[in-house]
Amino acid sequence: MKPLLTLLLIAALAYGAWPLYSIYRIDDALGSGDLEALEEMTDLEAVRAEFKRQWESAMQRTGGSPQPGGLVGWLQNNLNQLGGQAVDQVITMEWVREALRDAVIRAADKPRPYFIGSIDFAFFESYNRFLIRLGDLGEDPTHLVLRVEDKIWRISGIYR
């Protein structure tokens, strides 16, 4: 029974360290400017989809649901369509890299900031979702969501 418990403990520790290795890889890719390595660790379609969801949510909070007919309804519908298209054009790997670098710089209090050094909180939200907070809670932090995809933890959301 004791060897089984030891094996389970080792497996749990390995699973817990798995996203930490991905954090190290992200830090290395940002530090070296390796866009290809960062692209390998980013699910760009998921990041875009999350931004579209945030856009639609913001539109509903500010303007409510689209009004049927009339100029206001037409404007709201077109803004929603343009917003979705703009996200596809604006959210690129270069944008992801710059968003992460900006978040690191805002969160760090050192002259040469590092991604790992800017992390204020990192923990599992579920077995396949890992949340990273860059910066203190009260100081407009950036949140990163990693998800397991094809046996690799990938960035699937950036919240600013």
N, C-alpha and C positions, 0 to 999 in steps of 0.2 A: 504494500500500500504506500509506503514511504517513497519508493522510486516513482510511482505514478504521480504523487503530489509534487515531487521535485520536477518532473517532466512538465506538468501543467504550469508550475510557477515559471519555469524557463520559457515556455511558449508564451505566457502572458507578458513577460518582460520583453521578449523579442517583438511581440506585436505592438507593445507600447513604444518601443524604440524605432519602429519602422517609419512612422511619419517624421521623427526627429532626423533621421537620415535624409529624408526628402527636404527638410528645412535646410540642412547643411548643403545639399546640392543646389537649392535655390540661391542660397547665400553665395556659393561659389560662382554660379552663373551670373548673378548680378555684379559681383566683384570683378569678374574677368570680362564682362560685357559680352558674353557668349549668348547671342540671341537664339541660336539653334538649340542649345542645351535648355534654355528657358522655355522654348517652344515645346520641347519634348515633355516638359513638366507642367504644361498648361493646356487645359481643355478650352480653347478659344470660343468654341460654339456655346459652351455652358456659360462662360463669362458674358458673352453677348446676350444670351437668353436671360440671364439674371439682370443685366442692365435694362433690357426691354421691359422686364417685369417691374423694375424699379421706376422706369419712365411712366409706364401705364398707371402705376400706383400714385405717382406724384401728380399726374394729370387728373386722376379721379379726386384726389384730395383738394386740388386747387380749382378745378372747373366742374367737378361732379361728372355725372354720366352725360354723354353727348345728347344735346337737345335735338329732338326730331325737327327737320326742316329749318328753314331760315338760315341767315348768315352765321349765327353763332354755332349751330350744329354743323354746318359745312366746315367752318374753321376748326372746330374740335376734331372732326373726323380726319381732316387733312393733316393737322398737327400730329395726331397719333400715327398716321401712315409715314409722315416725314421723319418722326422720331425713331421709328423702327428702322427705316432705311439709313438714317444718320448713324445709328448705333453700329450697323454692319460696316459702314465705311470708316468710322472713327476708331472703333475698338479693334486695334491691330496688335501684333506682338510688340511693335515699338511702343504703342500706347501702354501696354501691360508693363513693359520694362520701366518706362518713365513713371508710371503710377506707383510702382513698387519703390523705385528710387526716391521719389518725392515723399512717400510715406516714411521711408527710413530716415530721410533727412529731417523731416518734421518731428519724428519720434525720438531721434538720437540727440544727446547733448554733448557729443564728442566731435572734434574737428573732422575725423575721417570715420563716418558712420558705417556700421555693418548691419546687414539684415538681422542676423542672430542677436546682435546687441540691442536692437530696437524692439525686440519682442517683449511685451509686458505680460502677456498671458497666452498660453497655448494648451489646449486640452481637447479630448474627444467629446463631440456632441452625440455621436452614436458610433457604432462599430465601424462605419465606413465614411464618417464625416469628422474632420479635424478642424477646429477653429483656432486662428492665430490673431491676436490683437497687437498691432504696432502702435505703441503710445499709450499714455495713461487714459483711463476712462473719461475723466472730466476735460480732456484736452483735445477733443475731436479726433479720436483714433481712427486708423484704417483697419478694417477686419478682412482677413483672408480666409477663404474656406477651401480646404483640400478634401478631395474625395478619391477613393480607390477606384482606379479604372485600369483594366488590363495589368493588374498586379503592381501598379505604380500610383503613388499619391500624386494627384494633379491639382493645380489651382483651378477651381471651378467657380469662384466668385470673389469679387473685390468690392467691398463696401466702404465708401468714403463719407 
